[in-house]
Amino acid sequence: MFLVKLDLTRRGFGMALRQTYTVEHVDLQEPIWWDSFNDENGTVFSSSAWLAALERTSPQRAQPFHFRVVNSDGQTVALCPLFLIEQCPRFDAFIQQFRPSKEWNPYPILVSQGLYSFAGGPISVTNSRNLWIVLIEHVENIAKEVGARVWGMTNVPLPIIGPHRDFLVERGYDVGYLSSDMQLDIAAFETFSDYRNTLSRHMRRNINYFDNKRLRQDIRLHWTEDPGSTVTTLNLLLRQTTGKHQHGSDLYPMEFLMDIIDRMGPSLACLVVSREDTVLGILLAFFSTRTVIPWAIGLDYSLLKTYNTYHVALLETIRESIVRGAQTVQFGRGSYIVKQRYGARPVPLFMALGGIEADRLMRQEWFANLSSSKVQGIVAQLGSIPDLPQ
């Protein structure tokens, strides 16, 4: 347990108030209180079940150092999922592609919380600077204790990290764009027709075309609440998908998928797109009362264009989300222009990384190469995006 004390001033009254924050390490063996806080303030990617699967079966080799911040009234005001990553195929790809020297190795990396989550960083009841000071200082303390070479946060939504960008830069962090989570707001729609009517005439024609073609080709759409029954086929199709995108390793091994399904089954649903006895695609999605997150999609690329499987799956996910009364569909990263055409908007995700002084120049060059490449990639698809360096 660590104590961090800050003197806070209430502006306009001239009163100085002393606020004591207590920082406590968390092992998540009894996660009810964590998930109760997370349900109000976080996402599925900061749930105890997701974090446990990342730790135990995901392809990233990592040790957990999660902690929470408690105020002087005994109230939890922030959670910080945190991993010391020894190796990760997603980080490996970024390192190999953008590092300035083959000799440079940034591992171990201490981050909240990695690249497998659509959203990262801390979860808090307030986005105040004082609370961020506590969070960042404690991450830095842990980094020194465990011998991390790089530390910080990844995939933090811009609305959260944006107000603290100058503070982080002054503290020695590189802060830059990493990707975007494409989000579709559907709270206002009672039916799929309501949603479709908000799109351009061109997109409405496209939707009619995909729907009519699907019916002519006798394509079957089936949602199952038992994703475990599809996991073997899903794993095979995901290998096709990751291979198509030139990932050099299996990002979704069977053990990881089965663990996710076992731990998070009640919040999961699986869409199977098939024709006769052939499975064309499988989409695994997280469902909550507010949000639907299509997390993983495996596609048979040999039949993709014949049956427009990707578009069929996206449209069916939107339909099902509206039926279930969700407010938002978080389509995640990639395929930006396709998702934008369906009405999704980009929520930029940023990373903030610091590290040991001996690596500073190498780390900064790698960071700049990575971030500028990602900015160029999304701008090439969507055009200029506010708050991104062009």
N, C-alpha and C positions, 0 to 999 in steps of 0.2 A: 504494500500500500504506500502511496506517495501523497504528500500534501503540497499543494500549490496555492500560494496566497497572492491575491491581486487587490489593489486599492481601486475601487470604482467610484466615479464621481457622477452624481445625478445632475445632469445639466439643467440650468435654469433655477436651481435652488441653492447652489453652492454648498451642497452637503456631501461630504466624503463618506462613503460607505465601504466598510471592509467586507469583502466576500471571500470566503474560503472554499476552495474546490478540493475534493478528495478524489484521487484517481485510483481505481481498483482494477487489478487484473481479473479476468473472467475466464473460466475453463469451460463453460457451457454444458457441464454435466447435468445441471438442472435448469433448463433454459426458459421456463415459463415466464419469468419476469422479463427476460430479454425479448422474447417474442411479443409480449404484451406491449412493450415500449415500441418495438419495431413495427407492429401492426398500425400504430398511430402515426409514426414518423418516418418509417423506412420503406423498403421494397422487399420483394422475395429474395433479392440478392444479398440482403443483410439478415435474413432469417437464420436461426440456429441450424436448421436442417441443411440449408444450402452451404453454410460455412463448414459444417461437419463433413459433407460430401467433398468439398474442395480439399479439405485437410487429408482425408483418408483414402480417397479413390481417384481423384482427378489426376490428369497427367502432370500437373505441376507438383514438384516435391517441395513441401512447405511445412513450417511449424507455426502454430497460432500464437499470437501475443495480443489477443483481444483485450480491450479495457473499456471501462465506463467512467464517466465523470459525474460526481455527486455534489450537489451544492450544500451550503451550510444548514439547510432545512431538511437534509436527508433525501432530497428528491434527485432521481437520475435525470440529468439534463443532456447527456450525450452518450452514445455508444460509438466505439471505433473498432470495426473489424480490421484486423491487422495480421499479415502473414510475413514471415521471413522465408523468401522463396530461394531455394537452392538451384532449381532448374524448372523451366516452363517452356513448352513448345511454342507458345504464342510470343513470349519474350524472346526466345531463340530466333524466331523469324525476323523480328525487328532488329535484334542485335546484329545478326549476320548480314542483313541487307543494308544497314545504315551506319555501322560503326566505322570510324576512320582508320582503324588498324585491326588486323586479324589477331594481334596479341592482346587487345583490350578485352577484359572480362569483367562485367559489372556485378556478377554474383558474389555473395548473396545480396538480394534486393529485399528491403523491408518496405512493404506498401500496403495501403488500404485501398483496395484489397486484392488487386490482380487484374488480369485481362480476360478472364472467363465471364465476368459479370458485366451486364449492360450498364450498371451504375455502380460507382464505388465511392470511397471517401466516408467520412463520419456521418452519423445520423444524430440530429439534435433537435431540441425543442425551439431553439433560437439560433439564428445564423450570426450571432454577435462576434465582434472582434475579440473580446476578452476570452470567450470560450474557445475560439480558434487558437489563441495564444497558448492556452492550456493544452489543447490537443497536439499542436505542432511541437511544443517543448517536450511533451512526453514521448512522442514518436522519436524525436531526436535522442532522448535519453536511452530509449530501448535500443536504437541503432548503435549507439556507442557500446552498450553492454554486450550486444550479440555480435559485434564486428561486421555490421553491414557495410557494404561499399557504396550502395545507393539506397536512398530512402525517400518516402513521400506518398503521393496518392495518384491513382489512375482512374480514368473514366468518371471524373467528378462533373456533374452537370454544371454548365456555365452559370445558371442562376445562383448556385450555391458557392462556387469558388470565385466567381467574378468579383464580388465586393472585397475579396482578400488578395487579389492578384498583386497589388503594389506592396502589401505587407510581406507576401511570400518572396517577391523579387528582392526586396530590401534585406531579407533574411538569408539570401544566397541561393534561393531556389530558381530553377528554370521552370517557367510556366508557359504551356503552349497547348495548342489544339491537338487532339488525338483522333477523334472520330465523332460521329453524331448518332444519336438515337432518334429514329424517325417515329414520331408520335402522331396518331390520328385521334382527334377529339370527336367522340360520338355521343356525348351526354345529351345532346339536343335531339337525337333521332329516336323516334319510337319504332320505326320500321326501316328495313333496308331501302325501300323506295324513297323514304325521306332523305336518307343519305345520298342515294344515287342522284336525286334531283338537284343536289348542290354542286355536282360536278359539271364540267364542260360538256357541250354537246358531243364533242369527239370522244370523250371518255364514256359517256352514256352509250354511244354506239358500240364502243369496244366491249363494254360489259354485256350488252345484249348479244354481241357476236360470240363471246366466250361462253355465255350461258346456253345459247342455242346450239353451239357446236358440242358442248358437253352432253347435252341431251341426245343429239344425233349419234354421238359416238358411244352412248350408253355408259358413260363414266359414273361410277358410284362414289358417293361421298359418305363416309361413316365416321361419326365421333364415338370413341370408346372411352369409358372411364377406367379401363383396365389396360394402361399403356404397356404393362409387362407382357401382354400377349403379342405385342408387335415389336419387342425390343430387338430381336435377332435381325429382322428385316430392316428395322430402322438403322441399326449399326452398319449393315452392309450399304445401305443407301447413303448414309452420312459419309462413309469412306469415299463413295463416288463424288459426293459434293466437295469434300475437302481436297480430294485429288484434282478435281476440275479447277479449283482455285489455287492449285500448286502449293498446298501445304505439304511439307515433307514428312509429316508424322500423323498418326491417328489422334485427332483432337478429341474424339468421343469414344474411347474404348468401352467395351461391353461392361466391364466392372463399374465404370463411372456411371454409365446410363442406368444400370440396374440399381445402383445405390441411390441415385437421384429419384428414381421411381419408387423405391422402397421407402425412402424418407419423406418424400413430398407427394405421395400418391393422391391424397385428398384434394390437393390444389392443382392437379394435373389432368389434362384431357388430351387425347391423341386423335388427330384427323388422318384417316387413311383414304387416299385417293387411288381407286383401282378400276380396272376394266376386265371383266370376266375373272380369270384367275391371276392376272398380272397386277402387282402393286406398282403404281406409277410414282407414288410419293407418300411420305409420312411426315406430319408436322406435329411436334410435341410442344404444347403450350401450357403456361401457368395461368390459371384463372383465379381472380379474387373478385370481391364485390365491386371494386373500383377499376381494376386494370386487367387487361389480357396481354400476355407477353408470349408471342410465338418464339420460343427459345432456340429450337433446333429443327431444321428441315432437311430431310434426305430425299434426293430426287434420282430417278432413273434417267440419266442424261441422254441415253440413246433414244428415248421416247419423249423427251421434253418438248420439242417443237411440234411434234405430231399432235400432242394432246394439251399443249399449253398448261402443263401441270402447275407451274409456279403461280400463274395468274389465277387459276382455278382455286388453288389453296389459299391465296391471299383473300380473294373474294368471299370464300366460304368462312374464313376466320372473321372477317368483318361482319358477315351475316350473323354468325353465332354469337359474337360479342354483343351485338345490338339486342338480340333475343334475350341474352342473359342480363341485360341492363347495365353493362359496364360503361364506364365514363371515357376510358382511353384504351387504345390499342398501341402498345409499344412494340413497333416492328424491329427495333434494334438497328444494328449497323449494316452498311453495305446496300447495294442495289438502290441507291438514293433516288435516282430519277424515276424508277418504276414506282416506288412508294410515294414519291411526291405527286405523281399523276393520280394516285388514288386519294389524295387529299392530306397526306401526312406532312408534317413540318419537321425540320431538323432541330433537335435540341443539342447544341454542341457539347461534347464531353472533353474535358481538359485533363492534363496531367501536370503535377507539380513535383519535381524531383530535385533533391539535393544529394550530396555525397561527400566522400572524403576528399580532402584538398589535393592529394597526389593525383587524383583522377579528373580534376576539374576541367581541364581543357579538352580531354578526350570525351568526357561525359557531355559537355556543352556542345561539342561538334556533332556527336551522335544525336543528341536531343534536337538540335536545329535541323539536321538532315531529316529525321523522322517526322517532326512536326510540319515542316514546310512541305514535305511530300504529301502528307495527309490533307493539308489545306488545299494544295493544288488539285488533289484527286476529287474532293467534293465540289470545289469551285468549277472544275471542268464539267461536272454533271449538272449542278444546280445554279451556277452563276454566283454572284457576290452574295455573301452571307454576313449580316451584321456581327460586329465584335470579333471577326476573324481577320488576322493580318493577311493582306493580299500580296 
